[in-house]
Amino acid sequence: MQCVTSKEQLAALLAEHSAVLVLYGGEDCGVCQTLKPQLQRLLAEQFPLMQACYVDCQTTGSALCAQQGIMALPVVQIWFEGRRFTEFFKVFAVADISTALARPYQLMFSAD
């Protein structure tokens, strides 16, 4: 999972990839640290064409988190074609993310 520390890096990532998952977390956030490998596994197994990145809101990414209005951790944002599709915050399950991704991912990457 690529680390992003600035608004410019995030914008470049969103411009370069058509599907992006952004995890906003923190070094001292136990839920965030547990969630990170679970999301990596989910993407590798079910959504391999989706790019993932991590923003550490407690250290290097604190300015970006403030710019994005992140007030509580963890937060997961799903982006398609440079637009935010959905957002999960504080209390959610990896299954919720999988369900939200399934249809738009299939539509975007299906080989018709």
Biopython code that builds the backbone (N, CA, C, O; Angstrom):
import numpy as np
from Bio.PDB.StructureBuilder import StructureBuilder

atoms = [
    (1, "MET", "N", (0.861, -1.167, 0.000)),
    (1, "MET", "CA", (0.000, 0.000, 0.000)),
    (1, "MET", "C", (0.906, 1.229, 0.000)),
    (1, "MET", "O", (1.717, 1.415, 0.907)),
    (2, "GLN", "N", (0.763, 2.040, -0.999)),
    (2, "GLN", "CA", (1.596, 3.226, -1.176)),
    (2, "GLN", "C", (1.242, 4.291, -0.137)),
    (2, "GLN", "O", (0.063, 4.535, 0.118)),
    (3, "CYS", "N", (2.250, 4.926, 0.463)),
    (3, "CYS", "CA", (2.013, 6.006, 1.419)),
    (3, "CYS", "C", (1.919, 7.335, 0.676)),
    (3, "CYS", "O", (2.728, 7.635, -0.202)),
    (4, "VAL", "N", (0.926, 8.113, 1.043)),
    (4, "VAL", "CA", (0.698, 9.428, 0.446)),
    (4, "VAL", "C", (0.772, 10.454, 1.566)),
    (4, "VAL", "O", (0.198, 10.259, 2.637)),
    (5, "THR", "N", (1.490, 11.560, 1.310)),
    (5, "THR", "CA", (1.670, 12.561, 2.358)),
    (5, "THR", "C", (1.198, 13.957, 1.964)),
    (5, "THR", "O", (1.168, 14.853, 2.807)),
    (6, "SER", "N", (0.827, 14.160, 0.694)),
    (6, "SER", "CA", (0.426, 15.506, 0.278)),
    (6, "SER", "C", (-0.778, 15.461, -0.657)),
    (6, "SER", "O", (-1.094, 14.431, -1.252)),
    (7, "LYS", "N", (-1.429, 16.595, -0.763)),
    (7, "LYS", "CA", (-2.578, 16.727, -1.654)),
    (7, "LYS", "C", (-2.162, 16.490, -3.105)),
    (7, "LYS", "O", (-2.920, 15.917, -3.887)),
    (8, "GLU", "N", (-0.964, 16.931, -3.457)),
    (8, "GLU", "CA", (-0.451, 16.752, -4.814)),
    (8, "GLU", "C", (-0.218, 15.274, -5.137)),
    (8, "GLU", "O", (-0.533, 14.821, -6.237)),
    (9, "GLN", "N", (0.330, 14.529, -4.186)),
    (9, "GLN", "CA", (0.536, 13.097, -4.386)),
    (9, "GLN", "C", (-0.792, 12.375, -4.567)),
    (9, "GLN", "O", (-0.923, 11.506, -5.429)),
    (10, "LEU", "N", (-1.769, 12.738, -3.755)),
    (10, "LEU", "CA", (-3.086, 12.116, -3.856)),
    (10, "LEU", "C", (-3.727, 12.440, -5.203)),
    (10, "LEU", "O", (-4.286, 11.558, -5.853)),
    (11, "ALA", "N", (-3.648, 13.688, -5.617)),
    (11, "ALA", "CA", (-4.224, 14.097, -6.904)),
    (11, "ALA", "C", (-3.558, 13.347, -8.063)),
    (11, "ALA", "O", (-4.234, 12.926, -9.001)),
    (12, "ALA", "N", (-2.248, 13.184, -7.996)),
    (12, "ALA", "CA", (-1.522, 12.460, -9.047)),
    (12, "ALA", "C", (-1.945, 10.992, -9.085)),
    (12, "ALA", "O", (-2.121, 10.425, -10.162)),
    (13, "LEU", "N", (-2.105, 10.387, -7.929)),
    (13, "LEU", "CA", (-2.528, 8.990, -7.849)),
    (13, "LEU", "C", (-3.937, 8.819, -8.420)),
    (13, "LEU", "O", (-4.205, 7.872, -9.158)),
    (14, "LEU", "N", (-4.828, 9.738, -8.074)),
    (14, "LEU", "CA", (-6.201, 9.666, -8.576)),
    (14, "LEU", "C", (-6.259, 9.897, -10.079)),
    (14, "LEU", "O", (-7.113, 9.328, -10.759)),
    (15, "ALA", "N", (-5.366, 10.722, -10.603)),
    (15, "ALA", "CA", (-5.321, 10.978, -12.048)),
    (15, "ALA", "C", (-4.725, 9.797, -12.805)),
    (15, "ALA", "O", (-5.115, 9.519, -13.938)),
    (16, "GLU", "N", (-3.789, 9.111, -12.184)),
    (16, "GLU", "CA", (-3.078, 8.008, -12.840)),
    (16, "GLU", "C", (-3.860, 6.694, -12.855)),
    (16, "GLU", "O", (-3.715, 5.897, -13.782)),
    (17, "HIS", "N", (-4.685, 6.467, -11.835)),
    (17, "HIS", "CA", (-5.392, 5.200, -11.692)),
    (17, "HIS", "C", (-6.903, 5.429, -11.720)),
    (17, "HIS", "O", (-7.400, 6.385, -11.125)),
    (18, "SER", "N", (-7.624, 4.561, -12.403)),
    (18, "SER", "CA", (-9.076, 4.741, -12.520)),
    (18, "SER", "C", (-9.837, 4.272, -11.282)),
    (18, "SER", "O", (-10.985, 4.671, -11.083)),
    (19, "ALA", "N", (-9.231, 3.446, -10.461)),
    (19, "ALA", "CA", (-9.881, 2.961, -9.235)),
    (19, "ALA", "C", (-8.868, 3.018, -8.091)),
    (19, "ALA", "O", (-7.798, 2.414, -8.163)),
    (20, "VAL", "N", (-9.221, 3.751, -7.040)),
    (20, "VAL", "CA", (-8.291, 3.954, -5.922)),
    (20, "VAL", "C", (-9.034, 3.815, -4.597)),
    (20, "VAL", "O", (-10.129, 4.350, -4.425)),
    (21, "LEU", "N", (-8.429, 3.095, -3.674)),
    (21, "LEU", "CA", (-8.902, 3.013, -2.298)),
    (21, "LEU", "C", (-7.905, 3.787, -1.443)),
    (21, "LEU", "O", (-6.702, 3.536, -1.509)),
    (22, "VAL", "N", (-8.400, 4.721, -0.645)),
    (22, "VAL", "CA", (-7.542, 5.512, 0.249)),
    (22, "VAL", "C", (-7.920, 5.176, 1.687)),
    (22, "VAL", "O", (-9.074, 5.324, 2.088)),
    (23, "LEU", "N", (-6.931, 4.723, 2.459)),
    (23, "LEU", "CA", (-7.120, 4.453, 3.880)),
    (23, "LEU", "C", (-6.456, 5.573, 4.664)),
    (23, "LEU", "O", (-5.246, 5.775, 4.565)),
    (24, "TYR", "N", (-7.241, 6.295, 5.436)),
    (24, "TYR", "CA", (-6.722, 7.308, 6.354)),
    (24, "TYR", "C", (-6.647, 6.647, 7.716)),
    (24, "TYR", "O", (-7.657, 6.190, 8.252)),
    (25, "GLY", "N", (-5.445, 6.597, 8.273)),
    (25, "GLY", "CA", (-5.267, 5.931, 9.547)),
    (25, "GLY", "C", (-4.221, 6.632, 10.387)),
    (25, "GLY", "O", (-3.873, 7.788, 10.143)),
    (26, "GLY", "N", (-3.731, 5.916, 11.375)),
    (26, "GLY", "CA", (-2.717, 6.470, 12.256)),
    (26, "GLY", "C", (-1.891, 5.383, 12.895)),
    (26, "GLY", "O", (-2.348, 4.259, 13.101)),
    (27, "GLU", "N", (-0.676, 5.745, 13.200)),
    (27, "GLU", "CA", (0.262, 4.816, 13.813)),
    (27, "GLU", "C", (-0.264, 4.285, 15.150)),
    (27, "GLU", "O", (-0.060, 3.118, 15.488)),
    (28, "ASP", "N", (-0.935, 5.145, 15.897)),
    (28, "ASP", "CA", (-1.451, 4.770, 17.218)),
    (28, "ASP", "C", (-2.894, 4.273, 17.192)),
    (28, "ASP", "O", (-3.496, 4.054, 18.243)),
    (29, "CYS", "N", (-3.447, 4.094, 15.994)),
    (29, "CYS", "CA", (-4.824, 3.617, 15.841)),
    (29, "CYS", "C", (-4.791, 2.100, 15.628)),
    (29, "CYS", "O", (-4.456, 1.623, 14.543)),
    (30, "GLY", "N", (-5.140, 1.361, 16.662)),
    (30, "GLY", "CA", (-5.101, -0.098, 16.578)),
    (30, "GLY", "C", (-6.024, -0.650, 15.506)),
    (30, "GLY", "O", (-5.656, -1.588, 14.799)),
    (31, "VAL", "N", (-7.208, -0.087, 15.375)),
    (31, "VAL", "CA", (-8.159, -0.533, 14.355)),
    (31, "VAL", "C", (-7.566, -0.298, 12.962)),
    (31, "VAL", "O", (-7.690, -1.145, 12.077)),
    (32, "CYS", "N", (-6.926, 0.851, 12.777)),
    (32, "CYS", "CA", (-6.325, 1.187, 11.477)),
    (32, "CYS", "C", (-5.238, 0.183, 11.114)),
    (32, "CYS", "O", (-5.156, -0.270, 9.973)),
    (33, "GLN", "N", (-4.410, -0.158, 12.086)),
    (33, "GLN", "CA", (-3.306, -1.084, 11.827)),
    (33, "GLN", "C", (-3.805, -2.503, 11.559)),
    (33, "GLN", "O", (-3.163, -3.252, 10.823)),
    (34, "THR", "N", (-4.932, -2.877, 12.142)),
    (34, "THR", "CA", (-5.547, -4.176, 11.875)),
    (34, "THR", "C", (-6.234, -4.177, 10.511)),
    (34, "THR", "O", (-6.203, -5.176, 9.791)),
    (35, "LEU", "N", (-6.839, -3.077, 10.173)),
    (35, "LEU", "CA", (-7.596, -2.953, 8.927)),
    (35, "LEU", "C", (-6.703, -2.947, 7.685)),
    (35, "LEU", "O", (-7.074, -3.492, 6.645)),
    (36, "LYS", "N", (-5.547, -2.340, 7.798)),
    (36, "LYS", "CA", (-4.654, -2.171, 6.647)),
    (36, "LYS", "C", (-4.325, -3.490, 5.943)),
    (36, "LYS", "O", (-4.519, -3.568, 4.730)),
    (37, "PRO", "N", (-3.838, -4.532, 6.631)),
    (37, "PRO", "CA", (-3.549, -5.793, 5.923)),
    (37, "PRO", "C", (-4.815, -6.497, 5.421)),
    (37, "PRO", "O", (-4.774, -7.206, 4.416)),
    (38, "GLN", "N", (-5.929, -6.302, 6.113)),
    (38, "GLN", "CA", (-7.187, -6.898, 5.653)),
    (38, "GLN", "C", (-7.621, -6.278, 4.327)),
    (38, "GLN", "O", (-8.089, -6.984, 3.434)),
    (39, "LEU", "N", (-7.467, -4.977, 4.200)),
    (39, "LEU", "CA", (-7.806, -4.305, 2.945)),
    (39, "LEU", "C", (-6.848, -4.703, 1.824)),
    (39, "LEU", "O", (-7.266, -4.894, 0.682)),
    (40, "GLN", "N", (-5.569, -4.826, 2.152)),
    (40, "GLN", "CA", (-4.592, -5.260, 1.157)),
    (40, "GLN", "C", (-4.951, -6.648, 0.632)),
    (40, "GLN", "O", (-4.868, -6.900, -0.571)),
    (41, "ARG", "N", (-5.342, -7.536, 1.520)),
    (41, "ARG", "CA", (-5.727, -8.891, 1.133)),
    (41, "ARG", "C", (-6.993, -8.871, 0.271)),
    (41, "ARG", "O", (-7.071, -9.567, -0.741)),
    (42, "LEU", "N", (-7.982, -8.073, 0.679)),
    (42, "LEU", "CA", (-9.229, -7.956, -0.076)),
    (42, "LEU", "C", (-8.946, -7.498, -1.507)),
    (42, "LEU", "O", (-9.449, -8.089, -2.462)),
    (43, "LEU", "N", (-8.154, -6.462, -1.648)),
    (43, "LEU", "CA", (-7.862, -5.947, -2.987)),
    (43, "LEU", "C", (-7.076, -6.956, -3.817)),
    (43, "LEU", "O", (-7.362, -7.137, -5.000)),
    (44, "ALA", "N", (-6.107, -7.604, -3.222)),
    (44, "ALA", "CA", (-5.303, -8.593, -3.948)),
    (44, "ALA", "C", (-6.158, -9.761, -4.435)),
    (44, "ALA", "O", (-5.959, -10.259, -5.543)),
    (45, "GLU", "N", (-7.096, -10.190, -3.618)),
    (45, "GLU", "CA", (-7.896, -11.371, -3.951)),
    (45, "GLU", "C", (-9.102, -11.059, -4.834)),
    (45, "GLU", "O", (-9.429, -11.848, -5.721)),
    (46, "GLN", "N", (-9.775, -9.917, -4.610)),
    (46, "GLN", "CA", (-11.032, -9.656, -5.297)),
    (46, "GLN", "C", (-11.012, -8.465, -6.250)),
    (46, "GLN", "O", (-11.799, -8.411, -7.196)),
    (47, "PHE", "N", (-10.110, -7.509, -6.002)),
    (47, "PHE", "CA", (-10.095, -6.282, -6.801)),
    (47, "PHE", "C", (-8.655, -5.916, -7.182)),
    (47, "PHE", "O", (-8.164, -4.853, -6.801)),
    (48, "PRO", "N", (-7.985, -6.788, -7.927)),
    (48, "PRO", "CA", (-6.548, -6.604, -8.175)),
    (48, "PRO", "C", (-6.190, -5.378, -9.015)),
    (48, "PRO", "O", (-5.037, -4.949, -8.997)),
    (49, "LEU", "N", (-7.131, -4.813, -9.738)),
    (49, "LEU", "CA", (-6.824, -3.643, -10.562)),
    (49, "LEU", "C", (-7.011, -2.321, -9.814)),
    (49, "LEU", "O", (-6.785, -1.246, -10.368)),
    (50, "MET", "N", (-7.420, -2.415, -8.564)),
    (50, "MET", "CA", (-7.616, -1.208, -7.752)),
    (50, "MET", "C", (-6.312, -0.860, -7.044)),
    (50, "MET", "O", (-5.675, -1.716, -6.431)),
    (51, "GLN", "N", (-5.932, 0.398, -7.138)),
    (51, "GLN", "CA", (-4.737, 0.906, -6.460)),
    (51, "GLN", "C", (-5.107, 1.282, -5.030)),
    (51, "GLN", "O", (-6.193, 1.812, -4.793)),
    (52, "ALA", "N", (-4.219, 1.017, -4.075)),
    (52, "ALA", "CA", (-4.479, 1.371, -2.684)),
    (52, "ALA", "C", (-3.386, 2.298, -2.172)),
    (52, "ALA", "O", (-2.217, 2.165, -2.535)),
    (53, "CYS", "N", (-3.786, 3.235, -1.327)),
    (53, "CYS", "CA", (-2.800, 4.091, -0.681)),
    (53, "CYS", "C", (-3.203, 4.337, 0.767)),
    (53, "CYS", "O", (-4.357, 4.155, 1.154)),
    (54, "TYR", "N", (-2.222, 4.753, 1.550)),
    (54, "TYR", "CA", (-2.405, 4.957, 2.986)),
    (54, "TYR", "C", (-1.936, 6.360, 3.347)),
    (54, "TYR", "O", (-0.873, 6.803, 2.912)),
    (55, "VAL", "N", (-2.733, 7.048, 4.139)),
    (55, "VAL", "CA", (-2.374, 8.369, 4.650)),
    (55, "VAL", "C", (-2.315, 8.273, 6.170)),
    (55, "VAL", "O", (-3.319, 7.973, 6.816)),
    (56, "ASP", "N", (-1.138, 8.528, 6.742)),
    (56, "ASP", "CA", (-0.982, 8.493, 8.197)),
    (56, "ASP", "C", (-1.332, 9.868, 8.757)),
    (56, "ASP", "O", (-0.544, 10.809, 8.667)),
    (57, "CYS", "N", (-2.503, 9.964, 9.325)),
    (57, "CYS", "CA", (-3.021, 11.245, 9.812)),
    (57, "CYS", "C", (-2.345, 11.708, 11.106)),
    (57, "CYS", "O", (-2.506, 12.857, 11.517)),
    (58, "GLN", "N", (-1.600, 10.824, 11.735)),
    (58, "GLN", "CA", (-0.956, 11.193, 12.991)),
    (58, "GLN", "C", (0.496, 11.622, 12.805)),
    (58, "GLN", "O", (1.123, 12.108, 13.747)),
    (59, "THR", "N", (1.036, 11.448, 11.600)),
    (59, "THR", "CA", (2.428, 11.865, 11.371)),
    (59, "THR", "C", (2.529, 12.636, 10.053)),
    (59, "THR", "O", (2.112, 13.792, 9.975)),
    (60, "THR", "N", (3.073, 12.006, 9.033)),
    (60, "THR", "CA", (3.414, 12.684, 7.782)),
    (60, "THR", "C", (2.224, 13.189, 6.980)),
    (60, "THR", "O", (2.376, 14.109, 6.176)),
    (61, "GLY", "N", (1.058, 12.620, 7.175)),
    (61, "GLY", "CA", (-0.106, 13.020, 6.385)),
    (61, "GLY", "C", (-1.101, 13.894, 7.120)),
    (61, "GLY", "O", (-2.239, 14.040, 6.673)),
    (62, "SER", "N", (-0.697, 14.481, 8.242)),
    (62, "SER", "CA", (-1.656, 15.241, 9.049)),
    (62, "SER", "C", (-2.241, 16.442, 8.302)),
    (62, "SER", "O", (-3.424, 16.742, 8.462)),
    (63, "ALA", "N", (-1.448, 17.124, 7.500)),
    (63, "ALA", "CA", (-1.963, 18.270, 6.737)),
    (63, "ALA", "C", (-2.972, 17.818, 5.691)),
    (63, "ALA", "O", (-4.004, 18.461, 5.494)),
    (64, "LEU", "N", (-2.670, 16.710, 5.020)),
    (64, "LEU", "CA", (-3.594, 16.175, 4.018)),
    (64, "LEU", "C", (-4.906, 15.759, 4.667)),
    (64, "LEU", "O", (-5.975, 16.012, 4.112)),
    (65, "CYS", "N", (-4.842, 15.133, 5.817)),
    (65, "CYS", "CA", (-6.062, 14.727, 6.527)),
    (65, "CYS", "C", (-6.907, 15.938, 6.887)),
    (65, "CYS", "O", (-8.131, 15.903, 6.761)),
    (66, "ALA", "N", (-6.268, 16.997, 7.330)),
    (66, "ALA", "CA", (-6.995, 18.220, 7.660)),
    (66, "ALA", "C", (-7.641, 18.803, 6.403)),
    (66, "ALA", "O", (-8.793, 19.234, 6.443)),
    (67, "GLN", "N", (-6.913, 18.819, 5.297)),
    (67, "GLN", "CA", (-7.455, 19.342, 4.040)),
    (67, "GLN", "C", (-8.643, 18.518, 3.560)),
    (67, "GLN", "O", (-9.568, 19.058, 2.954)),
    (68, "GLN", "N", (-8.625, 17.223, 3.825)),
    (68, "GLN", "CA", (-9.695, 16.331, 3.389)),
    (68, "GLN", "C", (-10.846, 16.261, 4.387)),
    (68, "GLN", "O", (-11.845, 15.591, 4.128)),
    (69, "GLY", "N", (-10.720, 16.944, 5.522)),
    (69, "GLY", "CA", (-11.794, 16.971, 6.512)),
    (69, "GLY", "C", (-11.916, 15.694, 7.320)),
    (69, "GLY", "O", (-13.003, 15.368, 7.798)),
    (70, "ILE", "N", (-10.823, 14.967, 7.479)),
    (70, "ILE", "CA", (-10.833, 13.720, 8.245)),
    (70, "ILE", "C", (-10.775, 14.070, 9.726)),
    (70, "ILE", "O", (-9.795, 14.640, 10.206)),
    (71, "MET", "N", (-11.842, 13.719, 10.443)),
    (71, "MET", "CA", (-11.949, 14.085, 11.865)),
    (71, "MET", "C", (-11.815, 12.895, 12.802)),
    (71, "MET", "O", (-11.520, 13.074, 13.984)),
    (72, "ALA", "N", (-12.026, 11.679, 12.295)),
    (72, "ALA", "CA", (-11.949, 10.478, 13.118)),
    (72, "ALA", "C", (-11.320, 9.373, 12.273)),
    (72, "ALA", "O", (-11.383, 9.407, 11.044)),
    (73, "LEU", "N", (-10.725, 8.413, 12.930)),
    (73, "LEU", "CA", (-10.057, 7.310, 12.225)),
    (73, "LEU", "C", (-10.690, 5.984, 12.601)),
    (73, "LEU", "O", (-11.222, 5.854, 13.704)),
    (74, "PRO", "N", (-10.650, 5.011, 11.733)),
    (74, "PRO", "CA", (-10.162, 5.041, 10.352)),
    (74, "PRO", "C", (-11.226, 5.576, 9.390)),
    (74, "PRO", "O", (-12.417, 5.607, 9.699)),
    (75, "VAL", "N", (-10.755, 5.992, 8.219)),
    (75, "VAL", "CA", (-11.630, 6.396, 7.125)),
    (75, "VAL", "C", (-11.131, 5.709, 5.863)),
    (75, "VAL", "O", (-9.931, 5.688, 5.589)),
    (76, "VAL", "N", (-12.052, 5.152, 5.103)),
    (76, "VAL", "CA", (-11.734, 4.566, 3.801)),
    (76, "VAL", "C", (-12.553, 5.298, 2.757)),
    (76, "VAL", "O", (-13.777, 5.387, 2.857)),
    (77, "GLN", "N", (-11.866, 5.819, 1.756)),
    (77, "GLN", "CA", (-12.538, 6.447, 0.625)),
    (77, "GLN", "C", (-12.303, 5.597, -0.617)),
    (77, "GLN", "O", (-11.202, 5.096, -0.842)),
    (78, "ILE", "N", (-13.349, 5.441, -1.415)),
    (78, "ILE", "CA", (-13.273, 4.721, -2.682)),
    (78, "ILE", "C", (-13.435, 5.748, -3.797)),
    (78, "ILE", "O", (-14.393, 6.520, -3.795)),
    (79, "TRP", "N", (-12.518, 5.761, -4.735)),
    (79, "TRP", "CA", (-12.525, 6.710, -5.849)),
    (79, "TRP", "C", (-12.567, 5.950, -7.168)),
    (79, "TRP", "O", (-11.821, 4.990, -7.360)),
    (80, "PHE", "N", (-13.438, 6.377, -8.074)),
    (80, "PHE", "CA", (-13.471, 5.865, -9.448)),
    (80, "PHE", "C", (-13.379, 7.051, -10.400)),
    (80, "PHE", "O", (-14.123, 8.023, -10.275)),
    (81, "GLU", "N", (-12.460, 6.957, -11.347)),
    (81, "GLU", "CA", (-12.284, 8.002, -12.367)),
    (81, "GLU", "C", (-12.098, 9.388, -11.744)),
    (81, "GLU", "O", (-12.628, 10.377, -12.250)),
    (82, "GLY", "N", (-11.343, 9.453, -10.642)),
    (82, "GLY", "CA", (-11.034, 10.728, -10.015)),
    (82, "GLY", "C", (-12.138, 11.334, -9.173)),
    (82, "GLY", "O", (-12.003, 12.454, -8.681)),
    (83, "ARG", "N", (-13.230, 10.602, -9.003)),
    (83, "ARG", "CA", (-14.362, 11.107, -8.204)),
    (83, "ARG", "C", (-14.597, 10.183, -7.012)),
    (83, "ARG", "O", (-14.534, 8.959, -7.124)),
    (84, "ARG", "N", (-14.868, 10.805, -5.875)),
    (84, "ARG", "CA", (-15.137, 9.986, -4.691)),
    (84, "ARG", "C", (-16.475, 9.297, -4.867)),
    (84, "ARG", "O", (-17.502, 9.941, -5.083)),
    (85, "PHE", "N", (-16.445, 7.968, -4.769)),
    (85, "PHE", "CA", (-17.640, 7.147, -4.956)),
    (85, "PHE", "C", (-18.358, 6.942, -3.628)),
    (85, "PHE", "O", (-19.574, 7.109, -3.540)),
    (86, "THR", "N", (-17.604, 6.581, -2.600)),
    (86, "THR", "CA", (-18.197, 6.362, -1.276)),
    (86, "THR", "C", (-17.120, 6.490, -0.211)),
    (86, "THR", "O", (-15.925, 6.509, -0.507)),
    (87, "GLU", "N", (-17.569, 6.578, 1.035)),
    (87, "GLU", "CA", (-16.653, 6.749, 2.157)),
    (87, "GLU", "C", (-17.179, 5.963, 3.353)),
    (87, "GLU", "O", (-18.379, 5.945, 3.626)),
    (88, "PHE", "N", (-16.265, 5.321, 4.053)),
    (88, "PHE", "CA", (-16.591, 4.598, 5.282)),
    (88, "PHE", "C", (-15.769, 5.216, 6.405)),
    (88, "PHE", "O", (-14.591, 5.521, 6.217)),
    (89, "PHE", "N", (-16.382, 5.404, 7.576)),
    (89, "PHE", "CA", (-15.628, 5.984, 8.679)),
    (89, "PHE", "C", (-16.022, 5.365, 10.001)),
    (89, "PHE", "O", (-17.162, 4.949, 10.205)),
    (90, "LYS", "N", (-15.047, 5.316, 10.896)),
    (90, "LYS", "CA", (-15.142, 4.808, 12.260)),
    (90, "LYS", "C", (-15.582, 3.353, 12.357)),
    (90, "LYS", "O", (-14.741, 2.485, 12.589)),
    (91, "VAL", "N", (-16.867, 3.055, 12.189)),
    (91, "VAL", "CA", (-17.363, 1.693, 12.419)),
    (91, "VAL", "C", (-17.880, 1.102, 11.107)),
    (91, "VAL", "O", (-18.915, 1.520, 10.589)),
    (92, "PHE", "N", (-17.149, 0.130, 10.583)),
    (92, "PHE", "CA", (-17.538, -0.557, 9.357)),
    (92, "PHE", "C", (-16.767, -1.866, 9.283)),
    (92, "PHE", "O", (-15.800, -2.073, 10.015)),
    (93, "ALA", "N", (-17.201, -2.736, 8.399)),
    (93, "ALA", "CA", (-16.538, -4.027, 8.210)),
    (93, "ALA", "C", (-15.915, -4.082, 6.828)),
    (93, "ALA", "O", (-16.343, -3.377, 5.914)),
    (94, "VAL", "N", (-14.913, -4.914, 6.683)),
    (94, "VAL", "CA", (-14.278, -5.117, 5.381)),
    (94, "VAL", "C", (-15.314, -5.629, 4.385)),
    (94, "VAL", "O", (-15.240, -5.316, 3.196)),
    (95, "ALA", "N", (-16.278, -6.414, 4.861)),
    (95, "ALA", "CA", (-17.347, -6.922, 3.986)),
    (95, "ALA", "C", (-18.184, -5.775, 3.406)),
    (95, "ALA", "O", (-18.661, -5.868, 2.275)),
    (96, "ASP", "N", (-18.361, -4.705, 4.170)),
    (96, "ASP", "CA", (-19.090, -3.536, 3.670)),
    (96, "ASP", "C", (-18.355, -2.912, 2.481)),
    (96, "ASP", "O", (-18.973, -2.508, 1.496)),
    (97, "ILE", "N", (-17.057, -2.842, 2.589)),
    (97, "ILE", "CA", (-16.238, -2.282, 1.513)),
    (97, "ILE", "C", (-16.297, -3.187, 0.290)),
    (97, "ILE", "O", (-16.439, -2.710, -0.836)),
    (98, "SER", "N", (-16.188, -4.477, 0.510)),
    (98, "SER", "CA", (-16.258, -5.442, -0.592)),
    (98, "SER", "C", (-17.584, -5.327, -1.338)),
    (98, "SER", "O", (-17.614, -5.323, -2.568)),
    (99, "THR", "N", (-18.665, -5.236, -0.596)),
    (99, "THR", "CA", (-19.991, -5.113, -1.199)),
    (99, "THR", "C", (-20.112, -3.818, -2.007)),
    (99, "THR", "O", (-20.654, -3.816, -3.112)),
    (100, "ALA", "N", (-19.606, -2.728, -1.449)),
    (100, "ALA", "CA", (-19.679, -1.440, -2.138)),
    (100, "ALA", "C", (-18.838, -1.420, -3.410)),
    (100, "ALA", "O", (-19.188, -0.740, -4.374)),
    (101, "LEU", "N", (-17.743, -2.154, -3.418)),
    (101, "LEU", "CA", (-16.836, -2.179, -4.571)),
    (101, "LEU", "C", (-17.301, -3.092, -5.695)),
    (101, "LEU", "O", (-17.019, -2.821, -6.862)),
    (102, "ALA", "N", (-17.995, -4.149, -5.372)),
    (102, "ALA", "CA", (-18.264, -5.221, -6.336)),
    (102, "ALA", "C", (-18.879, -4.740, -7.642)),
    (102, "ALA", "O", (-18.326, -5.007, -8.709)),
    (103, "ARG", "N", (-19.974, -4.059, -7.591)),
    (103, "ARG", "CA", (-20.684, -3.664, -8.817)),
    (103, "ARG", "C", (-19.927, -2.618, -9.646)),
    (103, "ARG", "O", (-19.716, -2.836, -10.839)),
    (104, "PRO", "N", (-19.514, -1.494, -9.055)),
    (104, "PRO", "CA", (-18.796, -0.512, -9.883)),
    (104, "PRO", "C", (-17.474, -1.046, -10.430)),
    (104, "PRO", "O", (-17.081, -0.704, -11.546)),
    (105, "TYR", "N", (-16.791, -1.877, -9.654)),
    (105, "TYR", "CA", (-15.533, -2.467, -10.126)),
    (105, "TYR", "C", (-15.798, -3.372, -11.326)),
    (105, "TYR", "O", (-15.076, -3.329, -12.322)),
    (106, "GLN", "N", (-16.840, -4.186, -11.218)),
    (106, "GLN", "CA", (-17.203, -5.083, -12.316)),
    (106, "GLN", "C", (-17.540, -4.282, -13.578)),
    (106, "GLN", "O", (-17.096, -4.629, -14.672)),
    (107, "LEU", "N", (-18.308, -3.235, -13.428)),
    (107, "LEU", "CA", (-18.681, -2.409, -14.578)),
    (107, "LEU", "C", (-17.461, -1.744, -15.218)),
    (107, "LEU", "O", (-17.369, -1.637, -16.441)),
    (108, "MET", "N", (-16.536, -1.303, -14.383)),
    (108, "MET", "CA", (-15.373, -0.594, -14.900)),
    (108, "MET", "C", (-14.374, -1.523, -15.581)),
    (108, "MET", "O", (-13.781, -1.160, -16.597)),
    (109, "PHE", "N", (-14.189, -2.706, -15.033)),
    (109, "PHE", "CA", (-13.115, -3.565, -15.510)),
    (109, "PHE", "C", (-13.580, -4.820, -16.243)),
    (109, "PHE", "O", (-12.750, -5.652, -16.609)),
    (110, "SER", "N", (-14.881, -4.980, -16.466)),
    (110, "SER", "CA", (-15.343, -6.162, -17.182)),
    (110, "SER", "C", (-14.923, -6.055, -18.646)),
    (110, "SER", "O", (-14.950, -4.976, -19.237)),
    (111, "ALA", "N", (-14.541, -7.171, -19.207)),
    (111, "ALA", "CA", (-14.072, -7.214, -20.602)),
    (111, "ALA", "C", (-15.224, -7.653, -21.498)),
    (111, "ALA", "O", (-15.359, -8.832, -21.825)),
    (112, "ASP", "N", (-16.038, -6.702, -21.883)),
    (112, "ASP", "CA", (-17.177, -7.015, -22.761)),
    (112, "ASP", "C", (-16.768, -6.897, -24.200)),
    (112, "ASP", "O", (-17.584, -7.120, -25.094)),
]
sb = StructureBuilder()
sb.init_structure("model")
sb.init_model(0)
sb.init_chain("A")
sb.init_seg("    ")
for serial, (resi, resn, name, xyz) in enumerate(atoms, 1):
    if name == "N":
        sb.init_residue(resn, " ", resi, " ")
    sb.init_atom(name, np.array(xyz, "f"), 0.0, 1.0, " ", f" {name:<3s}", serial, name[0])
structure = sb.get_structure()
